[in-house]
Amino acid sequence: MDITLVIFDLDGTLVGAPRPFSEIKEELRQKLLEKGLKESVIGDLTPMYESLIKISKATGIPFEELHSIQVELEKERMEASFLFDGVRESLQFLRERGIKAAVVTRSSRDAALLALEKNGIMDYFDSIVAREDVPPEDLKPEPGQIMRVLQDLGIPPEKALVVGDHGYDIIAAGKAGVLSVMITSHESGRMSFSVDATPNFEIPTMKEFVPLLERLLSSYVVVPAYNEEKTISSVLKDLLCYFKPEEIVVVNDGSRDRTKEIARSYGVHVLTHLVNRGLGGALGTGLSYAIRRGAKLVITFDADGQHLISDALRVMKPVAEGKADFAVGSRLKGDTSQMPFVKKFGNFVLDTITAIFAHKYVSDSQSGLRCFSGECASKIRITCDRYAVSSEIIIEAVKNKCRVVEVPIKAVYTEYSMKKGTNVMEGIKIALNLLFDKLR
């Protein structure tokens, strides 16, 4: 993947501290009470910074006076801060790869700088945006702080990754159009309230960040293409938002139109069969190339416009996180509103046939959107040249004890893509191919 910037949350992601935020909130409450403020005016102080703005407006007390109390409490807390395991190794990894790093935090600038200096990681960051650096309405969970970093460093949102431990981080990343990683098991430094949000990727702690990033940075996309001049351009534009040109492998399977020329114009790697070998032949060529290049993740993506890039990222998730070896994007588990009945029925029949030979039922065995770990991909032996390859891949994955999961995706059908894929005759051929292969 083409990741050139990683934006970290600070507290709860990079550093922790013995005193929880709930304790800081209670101390702030006591100090406000000592100033003569009533409980009804103070409220629940969630979040603290925005609450102080409201209190200032309600009482006429200068905001700077109230805010200074919060800042001092935060600085006292950061005096005892510590780095989570894996943080320094992660920052060093980014430096060695030439990937920029930034911090976006709801903490005060004084407290943030104190924590970074104390823990010896200040020099790793190209940009630091604290809460005073943007208007209050731009703070996380709004995207203002992230957008500020992207603007300062001149990096498109699709080329960045946000890492945080709270729903606010994930929501802000989504609004900014940036991919996100949620740290799920850092307890120290967590905010005093929680917000539900769905990240692109999840890891327990920062110790798992480098392995995750290594997989993402070594991802290849295999795009089998046969006479796809009408759609290949839009497909490649979508993929290039997140993947480098050299990571995208278009297998031009003996096309008689301008598929090869159009693909090459985007700078991606194009492999060409002199004759049409079929889907199996194209996938076999593409997978072999990615494996030889040392791919840690391999995604297969149809060239007819049937897949969404957002679904490809979802299918990558369990494999990138190390929770699976092979993920299949299932149209039958997702939104099937655009999927014709004949397609649903045909898929069910082929899924059943595949399950008989694989000894495992997969609800969309014919899906062209898949993700392999590099190790799993290297174990797949493709012998079927045509559409039977989709079933064969599942059989091979199960036989080689790859952990197989399904991920819901949206079925996208156009008049053009409806002409592609399997039909009744292809279904019969698939069944016969699998039977003959079993008897060999």
C-alpha positions as CSV (number, residue, x, y, z in Angstrom):
1,M,0.0,0.0,0.0
2,D,1.1,3.6,-0.6
3,I,1.3,4.9,2.9
4,T,3.5,8.0,3.3
5,L,2.3,9.4,6.6
6,V,1.2,7.9,9.9
7,I,-0.7,10.2,12.3
8,F,-0.7,9.1,15.9
9,D,-2.9,9.9,18.8
10,L,-0.8,10.6,21.8
11,D,-2.4,9.6,25.1
12,G,-3.4,6.0,25.2
13,T,-1.7,5.3,21.9
14,L,2.0,6.3,22.3
15,V,2.1,7.1,26.0
16,G,0.3,6.2,29.1
17,A,0.4,7.5,32.7
18,P,-0.5,6.1,36.1
19,R,-3.3,8.6,36.7
20,P,-6.4,7.9,34.7
21,F,-8.4,10.7,33.0
22,S,-11.3,10.1,35.3
23,E,-9.1,11.2,38.2
24,I,-8.0,14.3,36.3
25,K,-11.6,15.1,35.6
26,E,-12.5,14.8,39.3
27,E,-9.6,17.0,40.4
28,L,-10.7,19.6,37.8
29,R,-14.2,19.5,39.3
30,Q,-12.9,20.1,42.8
31,K,-10.8,23.1,41.7
32,L,-13.8,24.6,40.0
33,L,-15.9,24.0,43.1
34,E,-13.2,25.8,45.1
35,K,-13.6,28.8,42.8
36,G,-17.2,29.0,43.8
37,L,-18.8,27.4,40.8
38,K,-22.0,25.3,41.3
39,E,-22.3,21.7,40.3
40,S,-25.2,22.6,38.0
41,V,-22.9,24.9,36.1
42,I,-19.9,22.5,36.0
43,G,-21.9,19.6,34.7
44,D,-20.2,16.2,33.9
45,L,-17.2,17.8,32.3
46,T,-17.4,15.5,29.2
47,P,-15.3,16.4,27.3
48,M,-13.3,18.6,29.7
49,Y,-12.0,21.2,27.2
50,E,-15.4,21.9,25.6
51,S,-17.0,22.0,29.0
52,L,-14.7,24.7,30.2
53,I,-15.6,26.8,27.1
54,K,-19.3,26.5,28.0
55,I,-18.6,27.3,31.7
56,S,-16.6,30.4,30.6
57,K,-19.5,31.6,28.5
58,A,-22.1,30.9,31.3
59,T,-20.1,32.6,34.1
60,G,-18.0,35.3,32.4
61,I,-14.8,33.8,33.9
62,P,-12.1,34.2,31.3
63,F,-11.5,30.9,29.5
64,E,-7.8,31.2,29.8
65,E,-8.1,31.2,33.6
66,L,-10.2,28.0,33.5
67,H,-8.1,26.3,30.9
68,S,-4.9,27.0,32.8
69,I,-6.2,24.7,35.6
70,Q,-6.7,21.9,33.1
71,V,-3.3,22.4,31.6
72,E,-1.5,22.2,34.9
73,L,-3.3,19.0,35.8
74,E,-2.4,17.5,32.4
75,K,1.3,18.5,32.8
76,E,1.4,17.0,36.3
77,R,0.0,13.7,34.9
78,M,2.5,13.7,32.0
79,E,5.4,14.0,34.4
80,A,4.9,10.4,35.2
81,S,4.1,9.3,31.6
82,F,5.7,6.3,29.9
83,L,6.0,4.8,26.4
84,F,4.0,1.8,25.6
85,D,5.9,-1.3,24.4
86,G,6.6,-1.2,20.7
87,V,6.3,2.6,20.2
88,R,10.0,3.4,19.8
89,E,10.4,0.4,17.4
90,S,7.4,1.6,15.4
91,L,8.7,5.1,15.1
92,Q,12.2,3.8,14.1
93,F,10.6,1.6,11.5
94,L,8.8,4.5,9.9
95,R,12.0,6.6,9.9
96,E,13.9,3.8,8.1
97,R,11.1,3.5,5.5
98,G,11.0,7.2,4.9
99,I,7.4,7.5,6.2
100,K,6.5,10.7,7.9
101,A,5.0,10.7,11.4
102,A,2.7,13.2,13.1
103,V,0.9,13.6,16.4
104,V,-2.7,14.8,16.7
105,T,-3.9,15.2,20.3
106,R,-6.7,16.6,22.4
107,S,-4.2,17.3,25.1
108,S,-2.8,20.8,25.5
109,R,0.4,21.7,23.6
110,D,2.4,22.1,26.8
111,A,1.4,18.6,28.1
112,A,2.0,17.0,24.7
113,L,5.4,18.5,24.3
114,L,6.3,17.5,27.8
115,A,5.3,13.9,27.2
116,L,7.2,13.7,23.9
117,E,10.4,15.3,25.4
118,K,10.3,13.2,28.6
119,N,10.0,10.0,26.6
120,G,12.6,10.9,24.1
121,I,10.5,10.7,20.9
122,M,10.0,14.3,20.0
123,D,12.5,14.2,17.0
124,Y,10.5,11.5,15.3
125,F,7.6,13.8,14.4
126,D,7.2,16.0,11.4
127,S,4.1,17.7,12.7
128,I,2.4,18.1,16.1
129,V,-1.2,19.4,16.3
130,A,-2.6,20.0,19.8
131,R,-6.0,21.2,20.8
132,E,-5.0,24.9,20.9
133,D,-3.8,24.7,17.3
134,V,-7.3,24.5,15.8
135,P,-10.7,26.1,16.6
136,P,-12.6,24.0,19.2
137,E,-15.2,22.9,16.6
138,D,-12.3,21.3,14.6
139,L,-11.1,19.0,17.5
140,K,-11.4,15.3,17.2
141,P,-13.9,13.7,16.5
142,E,-14.1,16.4,13.8
143,P,-11.4,16.1,11.1
144,G,-9.8,19.5,11.5
145,Q,-6.7,18.5,13.3
146,I,-6.0,15.7,10.8
147,M,-6.7,18.0,7.9
148,R,-4.2,20.5,9.4
149,V,-1.5,17.8,9.4
150,L,-2.3,16.7,5.8
151,Q,-2.2,20.3,4.6
152,D,1.0,21.2,6.4
153,L,2.8,18.1,5.0
154,G,1.2,18.2,1.6
155,I,0.0,14.6,1.7
156,P,-3.4,13.3,0.2
157,P,-5.7,11.7,2.8
158,E,-5.6,8.3,0.9
159,K,-1.8,8.1,1.5
160,A,-2.1,8.5,5.3
161,L,-2.9,6.2,8.2
162,V,-4.4,7.3,11.6
163,V,-3.5,5.3,14.7
164,G,-5.5,5.8,17.9
165,D,-7.1,4.1,20.9
166,H,-10.5,5.9,21.0
167,G,-13.6,6.2,18.8
168,Y,-12.9,9.9,18.4
169,D,-9.7,9.0,16.5
170,I,-11.5,6.6,14.2
171,I,-14.4,9.0,13.5
172,A,-12.1,11.9,12.7
173,A,-10.0,9.7,10.4
174,G,-13.2,8.6,8.5
175,K,-14.4,12.2,8.1
176,A,-10.9,13.2,6.8
177,G,-10.9,10.2,4.3
178,V,-7.9,8.6,6.0
179,L,-7.6,4.9,6.9
180,S,-7.4,4.1,10.6
181,V,-5.9,1.6,13.0
182,M,-7.5,1.1,16.5
183,I,-5.4,0.1,19.5
184,T,-7.8,-2.1,21.5
185,S,-5.8,-3.1,24.6
186,H,-4.0,-0.1,26.0
187,E,-5.9,0.7,29.2
188,S,-3.6,3.5,30.6
189,G,-4.3,6.9,29.0
190,R,-7.8,6.0,27.7
191,M,-10.3,8.9,27.8
192,S,-12.9,8.8,30.6
193,F,-15.7,8.0,28.1
194,S,-16.0,5.7,25.1
195,V,-17.5,6.1,21.6
196,D,-18.3,3.3,19.2
197,A,-16.5,3.5,15.8
198,T,-15.4,1.0,13.2
199,P,-11.7,1.2,12.2
200,N,-10.2,-0.2,9.0
201,F,-7.7,-2.3,11.1
202,E,-7.4,-3.3,14.7
203,I,-4.4,-4.5,16.8
204,P,-4.2,-5.1,20.5
205,T,-1.1,-3.0,21.3
206,M,1.6,-1.0,19.6
207,K,3.8,-4.1,19.6
208,E,1.6,-5.4,16.7
209,F,1.9,-2.2,14.7
210,V,5.1,-3.0,12.8
211,P,3.9,-6.5,11.7
212,L,0.7,-4.9,10.5
213,L,2.4,-2.2,8.6
214,E,4.9,-4.6,7.1
215,R,2.0,-6.6,5.6
216,L,0.2,-3.4,4.3
217,L,3.4,-2.1,2.8
218,S,4.0,-5.4,1.0
219,S,0.5,-5.8,-0.5
220,Y,0.0,-6.6,-4.2
221,V,-3.3,-6.4,-6.2
222,V,-3.8,-8.9,-9.0
223,V,-6.3,-7.8,-11.7
224,P,-7.1,-10.4,-14.3
225,A,-8.3,-8.6,-17.4
226,Y,-9.7,-9.9,-20.7
227,N,-11.1,-7.3,-23.2
228,E,-11.8,-4.8,-20.4
229,E,-11.0,-1.5,-22.1
230,K,-14.4,0.0,-21.0
231,T,-13.7,-0.4,-17.3
232,I,-10.0,-0.9,-16.7
233,S,-9.4,2.8,-16.4
234,S,-11.8,3.5,-13.6
235,V,-10.7,0.3,-11.8
236,L,-7.1,1.4,-11.8
237,K,-7.9,4.9,-10.7
238,D,-9.6,3.5,-7.6
239,L,-6.8,1.1,-6.8
240,L,-4.1,3.8,-7.3
241,C,-5.7,5.8,-4.5
242,Y,-4.3,3.3,-2.0
243,F,-1.7,1.2,-3.8
244,K,1.5,2.0,-5.6
245,P,1.6,1.4,-9.4
246,E,4.3,-1.3,-8.9
247,E,2.0,-3.1,-6.5
248,I,-0.8,-3.4,-9.0
249,V,-0.4,-6.3,-11.4
250,V,-2.8,-6.4,-14.4
251,V,-2.7,-9.7,-16.2
252,N,-3.7,-9.0,-19.7
253,D,-5.2,-12.4,-20.7
254,G,-4.8,-12.2,-24.5
255,S,-7.1,-9.2,-24.9
256,R,-8.0,-8.1,-28.4
257,D,-8.9,-4.6,-27.5
258,R,-6.9,-1.7,-25.8
259,T,-6.8,-3.2,-22.3
260,K,-3.0,-3.6,-22.3
261,E,-2.3,0.0,-23.6
262,I,-4.7,1.6,-21.1
263,A,-3.3,-0.3,-18.2
264,R,0.3,0.6,-19.1
265,S,-0.7,4.3,-19.3
266,Y,-1.3,4.2,-15.5
267,G,2.2,2.9,-14.8
268,V,1.0,-0.4,-13.3
269,H,2.8,-3.7,-14.0
270,V,1.2,-5.4,-16.9
271,L,1.8,-9.1,-17.7
272,T,0.5,-10.3,-21.0
273,H,-0.6,-13.7,-22.2
274,L,-0.3,-14.1,-26.0
275,V,-3.5,-16.1,-26.1
276,N,-6.5,-16.1,-23.8
277,R,-5.9,-18.7,-21.1
278,G,-9.0,-17.9,-19.0
279,L,-9.5,-16.7,-15.4
280,G,-7.5,-19.5,-13.9
281,G,-4.5,-18.9,-16.1
282,A,-4.6,-15.2,-15.4
283,L,-4.8,-15.6,-11.6
284,G,-2.1,-18.2,-11.7
285,T,0.3,-15.8,-13.5
286,G,-0.6,-12.9,-11.2
287,L,-0.2,-14.8,-8.0
288,S,3.1,-16.3,-9.0
289,Y,4.4,-12.9,-9.8
290,A,3.3,-11.4,-6.5
291,I,4.8,-14.3,-4.6
292,R,8.1,-13.9,-6.4
293,R,8.1,-10.2,-5.4
294,G,7.8,-11.2,-1.7
295,A,4.2,-10.1,-1.2
296,K,2.9,-10.5,2.3
297,L,-0.7,-9.8,1.2
298,V,-2.2,-10.6,-2.3
299,I,-5.6,-9.2,-3.2
300,T,-7.4,-10.3,-6.4
301,F,-9.7,-7.7,-7.9
302,D,-11.9,-8.0,-11.0
303,A,-11.4,-5.6,-13.9
304,D,-15.0,-5.3,-14.8
305,G,-16.0,-2.7,-12.2
306,Q,-17.8,-5.2,-10.0
307,H,-15.8,-4.5,-6.9
308,L,-15.6,-1.4,-4.6
309,I,-12.2,-0.3,-3.3
310,S,-13.8,0.1,0.2
311,D,-14.8,-3.6,0.1
312,A,-11.2,-4.6,-0.9
313,L,-10.0,-2.8,2.2
314,R,-12.5,-4.7,4.3
315,V,-11.5,-8.1,2.8
316,M,-7.8,-7.2,3.6
317,K,-8.6,-6.6,7.2
318,P,-8.5,-10.1,8.8
319,V,-5.5,-11.2,6.8
320,A,-3.5,-8.0,7.5
321,E,-4.3,-8.3,11.2
322,G,-3.0,-11.9,11.1
323,K,-6.4,-13.4,12.1
324,A,-6.8,-15.3,8.8
325,D,-4.8,-16.6,5.9
326,F,-7.4,-16.3,3.2
327,A,-10.4,-14.0,3.1
328,V,-13.3,-14.2,0.5
329,G,-15.5,-11.2,-0.2
330,S,-19.0,-12.6,0.0
331,R,-21.7,-10.8,-2.0
332,L,-24.3,-13.2,-0.4
333,K,-23.4,-12.0,3.1
334,G,-23.5,-8.3,2.1
335,D,-26.0,-6.1,0.3
336,T,-27.5,-8.3,-2.4
337,S,-30.1,-5.7,-3.6
338,Q,-28.5,-5.5,-7.0
339,M,-27.8,-9.2,-7.4
340,P,-30.3,-10.9,-9.8
341,F,-32.0,-14.1,-8.6
342,V,-30.4,-16.2,-11.3
343,K,-27.0,-15.1,-10.0
344,K,-28.0,-16.0,-6.4
345,F,-29.3,-19.4,-7.4
346,G,-26.3,-20.2,-9.6
347,N,-23.9,-19.2,-6.9
348,F,-25.7,-21.4,-4.4
349,V,-25.4,-24.4,-6.7
350,L,-21.7,-23.7,-7.3
351,D,-21.1,-23.1,-3.6
352,T,-22.7,-26.4,-2.8
353,I,-20.5,-28.2,-5.4
354,T,-17.4,-26.5,-4.0
355,A,-18.3,-27.4,-0.4
356,I,-18.6,-31.1,-1.4
357,F,-15.0,-31.1,-2.7
358,A,-13.5,-28.6,-0.1
359,H,-15.4,-30.0,2.9
360,K,-16.1,-26.4,3.8
361,Y,-19.0,-24.2,2.8
362,V,-18.2,-20.8,1.6
363,S,-21.3,-18.6,0.8
364,D,-19.8,-17.0,-2.3
365,S,-17.2,-19.4,-3.7
366,Q,-17.2,-17.6,-7.1
367,S,-16.3,-14.2,-5.7
368,G,-13.4,-12.5,-7.5
369,L,-12.5,-10.3,-4.5
370,R,-10.1,-12.2,-2.2
371,C,-7.1,-11.6,0.0
372,F,-4.3,-14.2,0.7
373,S,-1.4,-14.0,3.1
374,G,1.8,-14.5,1.2
375,E,2.3,-17.9,2.8
376,C,-1.2,-19.1,1.9
377,A,-0.9,-17.8,-1.7
378,S,2.4,-19.7,-2.1
379,K,0.6,-23.0,-1.3
380,I,-2.2,-22.6,-3.8
381,R,-1.7,-24.9,-6.8
382,I,-3.8,-23.7,-9.8
383,T,-4.5,-26.3,-12.5
384,C,-7.9,-25.0,-13.8
385,D,-7.6,-22.4,-16.5
386,R,-11.2,-21.2,-16.6
387,Y,-13.8,-20.2,-14.0
388,A,-13.4,-23.5,-12.0
389,V,-10.4,-21.8,-10.5
390,S,-12.5,-19.9,-8.0
391,S,-13.7,-23.2,-6.5
392,E,-10.2,-24.7,-6.9
393,I,-8.7,-21.9,-4.8
394,I,-11.0,-22.6,-1.9
395,I,-10.3,-26.3,-2.1
396,E,-6.6,-25.7,-2.1
397,A,-6.8,-23.2,0.7
398,V,-8.7,-25.6,2.9
399,K,-6.5,-28.6,1.9
400,N,-3.4,-26.6,2.9
401,K,-4.9,-25.6,6.3
402,C,-5.2,-21.9,5.5
403,R,-7.5,-20.2,7.9
404,V,-10.5,-19.1,5.7
405,V,-13.0,-16.4,6.6
406,E,-15.7,-14.6,4.7
407,V,-16.2,-10.8,4.7
408,P,-19.5,-9.2,3.5
409,I,-19.2,-7.0,0.4
410,K,-21.7,-5.2,-1.8
411,A,-22.7,-6.9,-5.1
412,V,-22.3,-4.2,-7.9
413,Y,-23.9,-5.2,-11.2
414,T,-24.0,-3.2,-14.4
415,E,-25.3,-4.2,-17.8
416,Y,-21.6,-4.6,-18.7
417,S,-20.6,-6.8,-15.7
418,M,-23.7,-8.9,-16.0
419,K,-22.3,-10.3,-19.3
420,K,-19.2,-11.5,-17.4
421,G,-18.7,-14.3,-15.0
422,T,-20.3,-17.7,-14.8
423,N,-23.5,-18.9,-16.4
424,V,-25.3,-22.3,-16.5
425,M,-22.8,-23.9,-19.0
426,E,-19.8,-22.6,-17.0
427,G,-21.4,-24.0,-13.9
428,I,-21.6,-27.5,-15.5
429,K,-18.0,-27.2,-16.7
430,I,-16.9,-26.2,-13.2
431,A,-18.5,-29.2,-11.7
432,L,-17.0,-31.5,-14.3
433,N,-13.5,-29.9,-13.9
434,L,-13.6,-30.4,-10.2
435,L,-14.8,-34.0,-10.5
436,F,-12.1,-34.9,-13.1
437,D,-9.4,-33.3,-10.9
438,K,-10.6,-35.3,-7.9
439,L,-10.4,-38.5,-9.9
440,R,-6.8,-37.8,-11.2
